[in-house]
Amino acid sequence: MIHLGAFLVLGLSVLAAMLFLWRRLEKDPAWRGYGWYSLVSAALALVLLFVPWQVAGYLFFAVLLVWVEVVVIRLRSLADEAARRSPRAT
């Protein structure tokens, strides 16, 4: 029961993050295209959440983890670009 509860809390939290960030990412030019990616990923995850097969649960979690990874990779590339542009203090 604890495992299932933790799965639902984590899954619903990331799903909510996708939906909250959808509009925000859409408005930021540095994140062009990631808003729609968030919306599509959230819609797919929502559909998979209600599919009764056990495999759908794994696919639901995979969609969430892939979304997190894609956002982290983009965030890292933006941080690297900002670091290259800023003068280094020695």
Residue pairs with C-beta under 8 A, 6 or more apart in sequence:
7 57
7 61
10 64
11 45
11 49
11 60
11 61
11 64
14 64
14 67
14 68
15 42
15 45
15 46
15 49
15 64
18 38
18 39
18 41
18 42
18 45
18 64
18 67
19 38
19 39
19 42
21 35
21 38
21 71
22 35
22 38
22 39
22 42
23 35
24 35
25 31
25 34
25 35
25 38
26 35
26 36
27 35
30 78
31 74
34 70
34 71
34 74
37 67
37 70
38 67
38 71
41 63
41 64
41 66
41 67
44 63
45 60
45 63
45 64
45 67
48 56
48 57
48 59
48 60
48 63
49 56
49 60
